[in-house]
Amino acid sequence: MKTKRVTLFAGHYGSGKTNIAVSYALRLARDGRAVTLADLDIVNPYFRAKDSAEALAAAGVRLLSSPYANSNVDLPAIPQEMYAVVDDRSRHAVLDIGGDDRGALALGRFAPGLLREGDYEMLLVVNCRRPLSQDAGSTLDILREIETAGGVRFSAIVNNSNLGPETTAQTVLDSLPYAEEISRQSGLPVKMTCADARLFPELEGKIPNLMPLSLQKRDFL
C-alpha cells in the first residue's frame, strides 16, 4: 500500500473518521511500519481512538490521546508529546482530526511542520447518511471550513457512507455517485471506499480501492 509518512483523517461528526484512522493505523502496522496514532479530536470526547487502545497496543501502534478522552470533560487540551508527532520522521503518523472548523483548529498548530516536510496526505471522510452531509454541496462546505481552520488542504476523499450496523452492500453501492460528485466538484480523487468487513465478500471486485473495516467499540463505521 502506497502511503505518505503522515496521514490525516478529517470529516464531520458521524463520518466515521476515528474508526478509519484506527483501522488504517493497524493496517500500516501489519505492513511492518512503525506507527503512531494521534487523536487530535479535542471537541468530541465520546468516540475516541482510545476505545481501541488494547488492539492498537497489541499491534505495536503507539497511541497519543487527550487525557480527557473517554470522559465527559471537553477541554481543548493537547498533550505536549503530540507536538513531536510530525517531527519524528522515523515513524508513520496517523492523525484523527476534529469534526468541524472548531475541531480542526488543533491541526493549525501542526500545519507548519506538515507543510515544511511535505510528506503527508489529508483525507476527507464523507458519509451521505449523516444529516449535515447528505449531498455534495453541504459536504464541500465542511471541507472548506476544515481547510480554513486547519491551514492544510485536503488531497483526497474517503467514502465511508454507512448506516452503522444496518449497512448493507447496497447501501455502499448507492453512495458511489455521491462520492464521485464530491470528487468532480472538488477536483480531489476518491482514494478509497470503506465498508464493514462482513460486507467485503459482496463488494469485492465491484468497487475500486475497497477497504474493509471492523467496528470500533462504541463507534459507527
C-alpha positions in Angstrom: 0.0 0.0 0.0 1.5 3.3 -1.1 1.3 5.9 1.7 2.7 9.2 2.9 4.6 9.3 6.2 1.7 11.3 7.8 -1.9 10.6 7.1 -4.7 12.9 8.4 -8.3 11.9 8.6 -10.9 14.7 9.0 -14.6 14.9 8.5 -17.9 15.9 10.1 -19.3 14.2 13.2 -20.6 10.7 12.4 -18.5 10.4 9.3 -16.6 7.5 10.9 -13.1 9.1 10.7 -12.0 7.7 14.0 -12.8 4.1 13.1 -11.0 4.6 9.8 -8.0 6.1 11.5 -7.7 3.2 13.9 -8.1 0.6 11.0 -5.6 2.5 8.9 -3.0 2.6 11.6 -3.4 -1.2 12.3 -3.1 -1.8 8.5 0.2 0.1 8.4 1.5 -1.8 11.4 0.6 -5.1 9.7 2.7 -4.0 6.8 5.7 -3.7 9.2 5.7 0.0 9.7 6.4 1.8 13.0 3.2 3.7 13.6 1.9 6.4 15.9 -1.8 7.2 16.1 -2.6 10.7 17.4 -6.2 11.6 18.5 -6.5 15.3 17.9 -10.3 15.3 18.1 -10.4 17.6 21.2 -14.1 18.5 20.6 -15.9 15.2 20.8 -14.9 13.2 23.9 -17.3 10.3 23.2 -16.0 8.3 20.2 -12.2 8.2 20.6 -9.3 6.1 19.3 -8.6 5.3 23.0 -11.6 2.9 22.8 -9.3 0.6 20.7 -6.2 1.0 22.9 -5.8 -2.7 23.6 -5.9 -3.7 19.9 -3.5 -0.9 19.0 -1.0 -1.8 21.7 -1.2 -5.5 20.7 -0.3 -4.4 17.1 2.6 -2.2 18.3 0.8 1.1 17.4 1.7 4.0 19.7 -1.4 5.9 20.8 -1.4 9.5 21.8 -4.6 10.9 23.0 -6.0 13.7 25.2 -6.1 12.9 28.9 -9.8 13.8 28.7 -10.6 11.0 26.2 -13.4 8.7 27.4 -14.6 11.2 29.9 -17.4 13.8 29.9 -14.8 16.6 30.1 -14.5 18.5 26.9 -11.4 20.8 27.0 -9.1 21.9 24.2 -6.1 20.1 25.7 -3.3 18.6 23.6 -0.6 16.6 25.4 2.9 18.1 24.9 4.1 14.8 23.5 1.8 15.2 20.5 3.9 18.1 19.2 6.7 15.6 18.4 4.5 13.5 16.1 5.2 15.4 12.9 8.9 15.8 13.8 9.7 12.2 14.4 10.3 11.1 10.8 11.3 7.6 11.9 7.6 6.7 12.3 4.5 6.8 10.3 1.8 9.0 11.9 -1.9 8.8 11.6 -3.9 11.8 12.9 -7.6 11.9 13.7 -8.7 15.5 13.3 -11.8 17.1 14.9 -15.1 17.1 13.1 -15.6 20.7 12.1 -13.8 24.0 11.9 -13.5 24.3 15.7 -12.1 20.9 15.9 -9.7 21.5 13.1 -8.2 24.5 14.9 -5.9 22.0 16.7 -4.5 21.0 13.3 -3.3 24.5 12.8 -0.7 24.0 15.5 0.9 21.2 13.4 0.4 22.7 9.9 3.8 24.5 9.6 5.7 21.2 10.3 3.5 19.2 7.9 3.8 21.7 5.1 7.6 22.0 5.6 8.2 18.2 5.3 5.6 17.8 2.5 5.2 14.0 3.1 1.6 13.9 4.1 -1.9 13.4 2.8 -5.1 14.8 4.3 -8.2 12.7 3.6 -11.8 14.0 3.8 -14.0 11.2 5.2 -17.5 11.6 3.8 -20.8 10.0 4.7 -24.0 10.7 2.8 -26.1 9.0 5.5 -25.5 11.8 8.1 -27.9 14.8 8.3 -25.3 17.5 7.7 -23.5 15.9 4.8 -26.2 14.3 2.7 -25.2 16.0 -0.6 -22.1 17.2 -2.3 -22.7 20.9 -1.6 -23.1 20.6 2.2 -20.1 18.2 2.3 -17.9 20.6 0.4 -18.9 23.4 2.8 -17.5 21.2 5.6 -14.3 20.7 3.5 -13.8 24.4 3.2 -14.4 25.0 6.9 -11.8 22.5 7.9 -9.2 23.7 5.4 -9.6 27.2 6.5 -9.4 26.4 10.2 -6.6 23.9 10.0 -4.4 25.6 7.3 -3.9 22.3 5.4 -5.6 21.4 2.1 -7.3 18.0 1.5 -5.6 15.7 -1.0 -8.3 13.0 -1.5 -11.6 11.7 -0.4 -12.6 8.6 1.6 -16.2 7.4 1.1 -17.5 5.9 4.3 -21.2 6.2 3.7 -22.9 3.8 6.1 -25.9 3.2 8.4 -23.9 1.6 11.2 -24.9 -2.0 11.9 -27.8 -1.7 9.4 -25.5 -1.0 6.5 -25.9 -3.4 3.5 -23.8 -3.9 0.4 -26.4 -1.9 -1.5 -26.0 1.0 1.0 -22.4 1.3 0.0 -23.0 0.9 -3.7 -25.8 3.5 -3.7 -23.3 6.0 -2.2 -20.8 5.9 -5.0 -22.4 8.6 -7.2 -22.4 10.9 -4.1 -18.6 10.4 -3.6 -18.0 10.8 -7.4 -19.9 14.1 -7.4 -17.8 15.4 -4.5 -14.7 14.3 -6.4 -15.9 16.1 -9.6 -16.7 19.4 -7.8 -13.6 19.4 -5.6 -11.1 18.0 -8.1 -10.0 15.5 -5.4 -9.7 11.8 -6.2 -11.6 9.1 -4.2 -8.7 7.3 -2.5 -10.8 4.5 -1.1 -14.3 3.3 -0.1 -14.7 1.8 3.3 -17.2 -0.9 4.3 -17.8 -3.2 7.2 -15.6 -6.3 6.8 -18.7 -8.5 6.8 -19.8 -6.9 3.5 -16.4 -7.3 1.8 -17.3 -10.6 0.1 -20.3 -9.0 -1.6 -18.5 -5.8 -2.6 -15.1 -7.1 -3.6 -14.5 -6.5 -7.3 -17.4 -4.1 -7.6 -15.7 -1.1 -6.0 -12.1 0.0 -6.6 -9.8 0.5 -3.6 -12.2 -1.1 -1.1 -11.0 -1.0 2.5 -12.7 -3.4 5.0 -13.3 -2.1 8.5 -14.2 -3.6 11.8 -16.4 -1.5 14.1 -14.6 0.1 16.9 -16.2 -0.3 20.3 -18.9 2.4 20.9 -18.5 3.8 17.3 -20.2 3.6 14.0 -18.2 2.9 10.9 
